[in-house]
């Protein structure tokens, strides 16, 4: 890991091309991320993950977005279709104990599903608190519309992932719930006063500030920095994420290929690192874009390296829970899961 660069990268297909192998060996990303385009048969997934790690010479973290609902990269028969965060939240509102247990179970089952393929990090929990009129880019992914519910369920989800040996990645710090535009396509600006952001949007992240990894929001908060989205704002990173929220863990950008970020890929990557974000995430596997991002990457060192080491050390091996028993228990809450 000491030779790693400040990068988490995707790949184009279900196996690595010669160009990708050469590129990863030369650039040595700290981690990798998988999407649906990379997912085929069980052995193919295991082989791809092993190929990625072979390129960098160590057991590098491999991430995936496996939430449930519409954001779920592994589908049947590799993993069941799970309910979205909103369904967990609805159960919690009707029966707090059942909702928290279901949240933990959902995450623990994700761990069973992912660890068998060599994947060891899940971009979850979603700690965004939506408001009326916000884009549906978060929508049903959220556990609720109040910060207390989101934080409590988010904690249960994080604990379930870690119990199964998975690194949790809370997103999207310091909060994506007010964005009125889809950041995959456009850059949203939130004009809410700082006191209200502190009370509502930042609160779940403050409560879970001890988690090992967080992913940034491509959202402008005009009360803090009217010019730059959180991902490229030194003010947001230092004054809000590090100081106000108190998050001392590993900070990863959201995807640099999303249209919310402006400029060419070297410019985006340089701005992310200059803001104080530890790692640049690039997801779509486009080689030209990855080369641009990598051209501004740096060796992972100093405080960023220490945060990366602490993140990896935060999770040990999985517990000894019985998978079949947990699936039966979860099915009692969500009979539609198949």
C-alpha positions in Angstrom: 0.0 0.0 0.0 2.9 2.4 0.6 3.5 2.7 -3.2 -0.2 3.4 -3.9 -1.4 6.5 -5.7 -4.4 8.6 -4.6 -6.8 6.8 -6.9 -9.7 4.4 -6.9 -10.5 3.3 -10.4 -13.0 1.2 -12.4 -12.5 -0.9 -15.5 -14.3 -1.2 -18.8 -15.5 -4.8 -18.8 -15.6 -8.2 -17.2 -11.9 -8.8 -17.4 -8.9 -6.6 -17.7 -7.5 -5.6 -21.1 -3.8 -5.5 -21.7 -3.9 -1.7 -21.6 -5.7 -1.8 -18.2 -3.2 -4.2 -16.7 -0.3 -2.0 -17.9 -2.0 1.1 -16.7 -2.8 -0.2 -13.2 0.7 -1.6 -12.8 2.2 1.7 -13.7 -0.2 4.0 -11.7 -0.8 1.6 -8.7 -4.3 2.8 -7.6 -5.1 2.4 -3.9 -8.4 0.6 -4.7 -10.9 -0.4 -7.4 -14.6 -0.2 -7.9 -17.0 -2.5 -9.7 -20.2 -1.7 -11.6 -22.9 -3.8 -13.3 -20.9 -3.9 -16.5 -18.2 -5.8 -14.6 -20.5 -8.4 -13.1 -21.1 -11.7 -14.8 -20.6 -15.2 -13.5 -19.3 -16.0 -10.0 -15.8 -17.2 -11.1 -15.5 -14.3 -13.5 -16.1 -11.8 -10.6 -13.5 -13.6 -8.5 -11.0 -13.6 -11.3 -11.5 -9.9 -12.1 -11.0 -9.0 -8.5 -7.9 -11.1 -8.3 -6.6 -9.6 -11.5 -7.0 -6.1 -10.1 -5.2 -7.0 -6.9 -2.4 -8.7 -8.9 -1.8 -5.5 -10.8 -1.0 -3.5 -7.6 0.7 -6.3 -5.7 -1.4 -6.3 -2.5 -4.9 -7.1 -1.2 -6.3 -3.7 -2.3 -9.8 -2.7 -1.4 -12.5 -3.4 -4.0 -15.6 -1.3 -3.7 -19.2 -1.6 -5.0 -22.5 0.3 -4.7 -24.7 -2.4 -3.2 -27.5 -0.6 -1.4 -30.7 -2.3 -2.4 -33.5 -0.9 -4.5 -32.4 0.7 -7.7 -28.8 1.0 -6.6 -27.6 -2.6 -6.5 -24.8 -3.9 -8.8 -25.1 -7.6 -8.0 -28.5 -9.0 -8.9 -30.1 -12.5 -8.9 -28.7 -15.1 -9.1 -25.6 -13.6 -7.6 -27.5 -11.8 -4.8 -31.2 -11.3 -4.0 -33.0 -8.1 -4.9 -33.1 -6.2 -1.7 -35.4 -3.4 -0.6 -34.4 0.2 -0.8 -33.4 2.3 2.2 -36.9 3.9 2.3 -38.5 0.5 3.0 -36.1 0.0 5.9 -37.1 3.4 7.2 -40.8 2.7 6.8 -40.4 -0.5 8.9 -38.5 1.5 11.5 -41.2 4.1 11.8 -43.8 1.4 12.4 -41.6 -0.8 14.7 -38.3 0.7 15.8 -36.8 -2.6 17.0 -37.8 -4.5 13.9 -36.5 -1.7 11.6 -33.1 -1.6 13.3 -32.8 -5.4 13.2 -33.8 -5.4 9.5 -31.2 -2.7 8.7 -28.5 -4.7 10.4 -29.6 -7.9 8.7 -29.7 -6.2 5.2 -26.1 -5.1 5.6 -24.9 -8.4 7.0 -26.5 -10.2 4.1 -24.8 -7.8 1.7 -21.6 -8.9 3.3 -22.3 -12.5 2.7 -23.1 -11.7 -1.0 -20.0 -9.6 -1.6 -17.2 -11.2 0.4 -17.6 -14.5 -1.5 -16.5 -12.7 -4.6 -13.6 -10.9 -3.0 -15.3 -7.5 -2.7 -14.5 -6.0 0.7 -16.0 -2.5 0.7 -19.6 -1.3 0.2 -20.6 2.3 -0.5 -23.2 2.4 2.2 -24.8 3.7 4.4 -26.5 6.6 2.6 -26.8 9.4 5.2 -28.5 12.0 3.1 -31.7 13.6 4.4 -34.0 14.5 1.5 -36.3 17.5 1.5 -39.4 18.3 -0.5 -38.6 19.3 -4.0 -35.2 17.6 -4.1 -34.0 15.5 -7.0 -34.9 11.9 -6.9 -31.2 11.0 -7.3 -31.4 10.2 -3.6 -35.2 9.6 -3.2 -36.0 6.1 -2.0 -32.3 5.5 -1.2 -32.7 7.5 2.0 -33.7 5.9 5.3 -36.0 8.8 6.2 -36.6 12.5 6.1 -35.3 13.4 9.5 -31.7 13.3 10.6 -32.3 11.2 13.7 -33.9 8.3 11.8 -31.2 8.5 9.1 -28.4 8.4 11.7 -29.9 5.5 13.7 -30.5 3.3 10.7 -27.2 4.3 9.2 -25.4 3.1 12.3 -27.2 -0.3 12.2 -26.3 -0.7 8.5 -22.6 0.2 9.1 -22.4 -2.2 12.0 -24.0 -5.0 9.8 -21.4 -4.5 7.1 -18.5 -4.5 9.5 -19.8 -7.6 11.2 -19.5 -9.3 7.9 -16.0 -8.0 7.2 -16.9 -5.2 4.8 -15.7 -1.6 5.0 -18.6 0.8 5.1 -18.5 4.1 3.1 -20.9 6.8 4.3 -22.2 9.1 1.6 -22.5 11.8 0.5 -20.8 14.1 3.1 -21.7 16.8 4.1 -25.2 16.0 2.7 -26.9 15.5 -0.7 -30.5 15.6 0.4 -31.3 19.1 -0.7 -29.9 18.8 -4.3 -32.5 19.7 -6.8 -30.5 18.4 -9.8 -29.0 15.0 -10.5 -25.3 15.3 -10.0 -24.7 12.7 -12.7 -25.8 15.3 -15.2 -25.6 18.8 -13.6 -24.2 20.7 -10.6 -26.8 21.7 -8.0 -26.5 24.7 -5.7 -28.0 24.6 -2.2 -28.8 28.1 -0.8 -30.0 26.9 2.7 -28.6 28.9 5.6 -25.7 27.3 7.5 -27.6 26.9 10.8 -30.2 24.8 9.0 -27.6 22.7 7.3 -25.9 22.1 10.6 -29.2 21.0 12.2 -30.4 18.7 9.5 -28.0 17.9 6.7 -24.7 17.6 8.6 -26.2 15.8 11.7 -26.2 12.2 10.5 -22.5 12.5 9.5 -21.6 14.1 12.8 -23.3 11.2 14.6 -21.4 8.6 12.5 -18.1 10.6 12.2 -16.2 7.6 13.6 -16.8 5.5 10.5 -13.7 4.8 8.5 -14.5 6.2 5.1 -16.8 8.9 3.7 -17.6 9.9 0.1 -18.1 13.6 -0.8 -21.1 15.3 -2.4 -20.8 17.1 -5.8 -23.0 19.9 -4.4 -22.4 23.6 -3.9 -23.4 25.0 -0.5 -23.5 28.7 -1.1 -23.5 29.5 2.6 -20.0 28.0 2.8 -18.5 28.3 -0.7 -20.6 29.7 -3.4 -18.0 28.8 -6.1 -17.1 25.2 -5.6 -18.9 21.9 -4.9 -18.0 20.2 -1.7 -15.8 17.8 -3.5 -13.4 20.5 -4.7 -13.9 23.0 -1.9 -11.2 23.4 0.6 -13.5 25.4 2.8 -16.1 22.6 2.9 -13.5 19.9 3.5 -11.6 21.7 6.2 -14.2 23.9 7.9 -17.2 21.6 7.6 -16.2 18.0 7.1 -13.0 17.9 9.2 -13.8 20.6 11.8 -17.6 21.1 12.1 -18.6 17.4 11.5 -15.4 16.1 13.0 -14.7 13.4 10.5 -11.1 12.2 10.8 -11.4 9.2 8.5 -10.5 8.6 4.8 -12.2 11.0 2.5 -13.0 9.8 -1.1 -14.5 11.9 -3.9 -17.7 11.0 -5.6 -17.1 9.9 -9.2 -15.1 12.4 -11.2 -16.8 11.3 -14.4 -20.1 12.8 -13.2 -21.1 16.0 -15.1 -21.5 18.0 -11.9 -17.7 18.6 -11.9 -16.5 21.0 -14.5 -13.2 21.1 -16.4 -11.1 18.4 -18.0 -10.0 15.3 -16.0 -6.6 16.5 -15.0 -8.2 19.8 -13.7 -10.9 17.9 -11.8 -8.4 15.6 -10.2 -6.0 18.4 -9.2 -8.9 20.4 -7.6 -10.1 17.4 -5.6 -6.7 16.8 -4.1 -6.1 20.5 -3.5 -9.3 20.7 -1.5 -8.0 18.1 0.9 -9.8 15.0 -0.3 -7.6 11.9 0.2 -8.6 9.9 -2.9 -9.9 10.5 -6.4 -12.6 8.2 -7.5 -13.1 7.5 -11.2 -15.7 4.9 -12.1 -16.6 4.4 -15.8 -13.4 2.7 -16.9 -12.8 5.1 -19.8 -9.0 4.8 -20.4 -8.5 8.4 -21.7 -10.3 9.8 -18.7 -8.4 7.6 -16.3 -5.1 8.7 -17.8 -6.2 12.3 -17.2 -7.1 11.7 -13.6 -3.9 9.7 -13.0 -1.8 12.5 -14.4 -2.6 14.6 -11.3 -2.6 11.8 -8.8 0.0 11.8 -6.0 1.7 9.1 -3.9 -0.6 8.2 -1.0 1.5 9.5 1.9 1.4 11.5 5.1 -2.0 12.0 6.8 -3.9 10.5 3.9 -1.8 7.3 4.1 -2.4 7.1 7.8 -6.1 7.5 7.3 -6.1 4.8 4.7 -4.3 2.4 7.0 -6.7 3.2 9.9 -9.7 2.5 7.5 -8.4 -0.9 6.5 -7.7 -1.8 10.2 -11.2 -0.8 11.2 -12.6 -4.1 10.0 -11.4 -7.6 10.9 -12.8 -10.9 9.7 -16.5 -11.7 9.5 -18.4 -13.0 12.5 -19.6 -16.6 12.7 -23.3 -15.9 11.9 -25.3 -18.5 10.0 -26.2 -17.2 6.6 -29.3 -19.3 6.1 -30.7 -18.4 9.5 -30.2 -14.7 8.8 -31.8 -14.9 5.4 -34.9 -16.6 6.9 -35.1 -13.9 9.6 -34.8 -11.1 7.1 -37.5 -12.7 4.9 -39.9 -12.4 7.8 -39.6 -8.6 7.4 -39.5 -8.5 3.6 -41.3 -11.4 2.1 -40.9 -9.9 -1.4 -37.1 -10.3 -1.4 -36.2 -12.9 -3.9 
